[in-house]
Structures are given as structure tokens and as C-alpha cells.
């Protein structure tokens, strides 16, 4: 039975000095796809600045805000409603010929087509290791290996919401072996790509009612491309495949493509930003 989700995203910004000009872009609107039917959005801010809806360079919906008056506090609130079909993440036809899939990922055309999600980025760079962190077992299917990678990543990092921030690289994560969903996802993507599998970073929301790990903000997971199957979602923070509780907003090469809030603010002094997300669901009547 389809589920109706209600999502509330809030951001509160306070500044030590007056802000005379600011530009923000929010990437927080759930995408419409085969399993997600978007119902509506209501977006407000506390100083009644105009909100402009647009599409970013990656094809995802954004909200832009450009206040015309000075301020030292501003709050944003977005309310979304959508219907999501129940998903069985294992509902796909398995790879029939393992060797055929491994041959496919070695083809030049394949590497060119998926280059964006095979390349190393600032957030998916792994320092050179004496022994590789994770290597595929070529006797097993690509799907089985990626499931094993999901489990490996889940066990390698300990979830700690205070250990890292949005600027933390894998170099630091591998030293402390602690982090949040962003760090789990970057490590998963890096290791998948090192084994020749395109992997993309996904930003969205997670309904945590089933005890999943996440934080009070937006969630991150990965999508890996399996030849002859397609893109499949993997959540290494929880060692599960992405399913009905995962509500996708956008995907990209890493966090920098999917940051929920980007902006330029002209002010002096210190500032503080607090984010929160609430997700609730009910069976559609």
C-alpha cells in the first residue's frame, strides 16, 4: 500500500552583525520518480523575502532566496507532501552471467558513459593504502560484492554525529573511523569506484521510525550501477538497500553536488545555522 509522507525542513540562521545582502539556494525538494509522486510544497521565511523555484545544473528542483532588506536573524521552513509506493529493493532480475557483467565494466564505452560517477573527487579520495581496503571477489556477482561493500562500510565506521562535519574528507574519516551518513556514503562510493563500479551520492530524507541510524538533518546514501540491472540504492549507514523509507531529493558525485543549502552572505562577525528535519508517514486512504 502506498504511503503518504509529510516532511518538515527547518533552518534558522543568526548573525552577530547586520546582513545587508544574501543569496541562498536550497536543494531540499523531493524528486518525482517511479516510486515518488510529489503532492506539494510550502516554503516560507521569517522576513518575507521572495522565493524563486528553479532547476539546477544537475536537473533537480531548487528554491532561491534573495532578501532585499537588512536582517540579523532569518528562519526558513519547508513543508512537503508526497506519496511513495512500497518498494521491494530485491525486486529485480539478477545478473545471468557474472563474467559478462565484469567484461562490461571494462569496456571503454562503459567507462566513458559513466565517467562522472567513476572519477575520484575531493570527498571520495582515499589516501594510498599498502593493502586495498576492499576488493571484489570476482567469483561472486557484482550485486553480491556491492552488498558485501555495504556491510563492510557499515562495520568500518562507527556512527557518531559529533565526530565530523560537512568539510571532513575521507583522509580524516579513515583515521578516526567515526562519522555520519555523509562519511559512510563517501567511503562506499570511493570503494565502489575503485572496483570499477559507478556510484553516486544521494541526498534525501529517511523515515527513522524503524530505528535506522541518521541524524536530525538530511540523510545520505548511495546508488551503484550494476550492468544489465541498473541503478540500485544502498544505505551503508544502516547496512540496508534503500527502500520505502528513503525519500530521494538529488544525486551527484559527492556531497558538494547535493548540499541542501548553499549561499553567499555579506556580513561581518560570527554566525550560527541550525537545521532540523521531521519525517512522518501514514498509509494512503
C-alpha angles and dihedrals in degrees: 000000000000117000126222112220128200116197128187119192119187133183124180121191125190126184132199092218133031117283111222099180135011141168124198135180120196121202098188107111114113112243123240113240141140093296101030123068111187115220105178152315135222116191124181139167130202097241095048095241115167117269117214121197117212145149119255127221092272094054099256128129117257138179119223124200126190113173117210098201134059120262142161098202130041133168130196128199128184124186119193133183125192142157118234126193117228109262130211101197090198093057099111137096110266122234107279097199116032094193091051091058093049090049089051095057090053094056116109093226090054092051091049094047093051099031093122091061096039097053125097115246135189091270097040098049114121118198113242111279129205087226123020114259094225131006128185120248101230091203088069129065121265090246092053090049092050091049087052089049089052089054092044093053091046090055097041097059126049113218109245119158092199099049101079143016136209092280096054115120129209090254089069095037092055090052097051098027090213132107150109135277092287090059095045089051095047091051092047092050093047094052094043090052092047086058092050098260120129109236130180132197114241126203122197147104131299125206099222097191090112094059098263121161116253137114136251091273133057122319131232132207137154140252119210125196116230116191113248090009107059135216116345127184122236126185107201092178088068101022093238139112114258109264145155093321092058114087112191124218104168146331135218145146093288142329093301090067093048106037107147092218130031125169153147118228124186108212144104129239131031128324137192131206125194122190130190136176131194123190124187132170142192135179112270112250 
